[in-house]
């Protein structure tokens, strides 16, 4: 026994005073999550921006606000405070509450749940918090009092877990997912349909993250529910890498944001850190990730208005050559683009059919061959980047099978269409831009109402990593049927109809070739 312990044992009054002081310190630590982190973790470095977040989280706990959104650059300590210390602090104050923590991936969400659980094991005894017997799961566990944590990745179910407090931490994983409309829609659908539906009446919500896109989850929430400063529901804390006017933390315009690993008074060091990020990031990423101002990446290649102008339903031109183009599923995409159309005697391409589908190669190849038979297509163009020469084989096999299954069908009593394999030699933007120009110049029209095709053309942006199959397939169809300038440098294998192939009557010399 140490001398101090011995003296306290001999002095009940001093022991009582020390015990009371310890209990009061425990009570005081629950003022805010920042106070609690500083009280229990010697490595926690308070900074003005973290103090501001902590104060607003306290407002949330007191019922002054219901929805809090925290936007900061990456690696500034926001998630550790708001998604680890805050749930632990909340459970100590509300031991019967159930908290759901969602993130872009299950592993990240589980890491948050594991960290909170560790805090309960290490420090919960001070406030009488203990894990319930048998609470062995990392993704979902309870306290003896009934409160607990459920950690879920976007897309995971939350059924059966009514939540008294909801936290969304890092809703965006990467630039690729941020740029993908598909991923943004999935995230929004999960948030709206799964996450929000599990919140109990009056349950507060926190969203923590870095904005990547002007249409990401945070911006959709603000578009729907509005900011508190404008009469809406979300209180938003934005702290840019370099302060802008009316900075939430009171910094002068241009002042650098503090960093947990740099001294609080090291202004030059903080400025150097953020300037280094600026010099090593693209202008787009600097604006969105660090200055919290994601901008639209530019208009789509064509607009809905232009596409409406290019609709020519029931075209009166005479077809002189028909084809089907396939962009097979693969490379992370489920949908195979299957587009059909014809070159008219007015030298325009008319896109007339969309048979795109989700399915394996034996299914999309049958669908494409059926369309080719209906159109009496001269050839089928197949992009082979992900399927190689196998793409030609599956199409040939599908045609043979269909002909055998339909021996009386006139459309199959003909030589099979030629199968042309094409290879994309350039990225999507360089492939799509020349065809967008053909649309603008009225050399491509839509001979039927094809809303999904129009949607892909009007919503895909050049910087999106997503690869819409209908758009790609319509590009390959155009390269195959139109004499597009510079086509050979963009796509190999598909050669458009040349003027020299067209007779005086307006029809090309067509030779039906075997595949």
Number of C-alpha atoms within 10 A of each C-alpha: 7 7 8 9 11 10 13 16 13 11 11 11 11 13 15 12 12 13 12 12 12 13 14 11 13 16 14 13 18 18 16 22 26 27 18 23 23 14 15 14 9 8 9 17 17 16 20 16 23 22 17 15 23 23 17 21 25 20 15 19 18 10 13 11 18 19 21 24 22 23 22 24 22 15 12 18 19 23 21 16 21 25 25 23 22 23 26 29 25 22 22 19 15 15 21 17 20 25 25 26 26 30 27 20 18 17 14 17 25 23 15 28 27 20 17 23 24 13 15 22 13 12 14 18 10 14 14 12 19 19 19 15 10 8 14 11 12 18 19 19 22 23 21 15 16 13 22 26 28 23 26 26 22 22 18 14 12 18 10 7 16 18 25 20 23 24 23 27 26 20 26 24 12 10 14 13 20 23 23 20 18 13 16 20 14 15 21 20 15 19 19 13 11 17 26 14 14 20 20 15 9 10 18 19 20 21 27 22 22 25 29 29 26 18 19 23 25 23 16 14 19 17 12 10 14 17 18 15 10 9 10 13 18 23 22 19 19 20 23 23 29 20 20 18 10 10 17 15 17 13 17 13 12 14 18 24 25 25 25 20 13 14 13 16 9 13 16 10 16 23 19 13 17 20 15 11 16 17 10 11 14 11 10 17 21 21 19 20 23 25 23 22 18 20 14 11 14 9 12 16 20 21 17 14 9 14 20 13 14 19 18 17 13 10 15 11 13 14 19 18 22 23 27 33 32 31 28 31 22 15 10 8 13 15 20 27 25 31 31 26 29 27 27 20 18 13 21 20 26 28 27 20 20 24 17 23 19 14 14 14 19 12 15 26 26 20 18 29 27 19 22 26 23 13 19 18 21 24 23 29 29 30 26 19 17 14 16 14 13 12 21 22 13 18 25 21 15 22 22 16 12 16 21 12 11 13 11 10 12 11 16 22 12 11 12 23 24 19 22 19 20 23 17 19 14 13 11 20 15 15 20 21 15 20 25 20 15 18 21 18 11 14 19 24 24 24 20 17 16 14 11 13 24 19 16 18 23 19 16 22 21 19 15 18 16 20 16 22 25 28 25 27 27 26 23 31 31 30 29 27 24 25 15 18 10 10 20 15 12 17 22 16 18 22 19 19 19 12 12 9 12 16 10 8 7 16 16 17 13 11 8 14 12 12 15
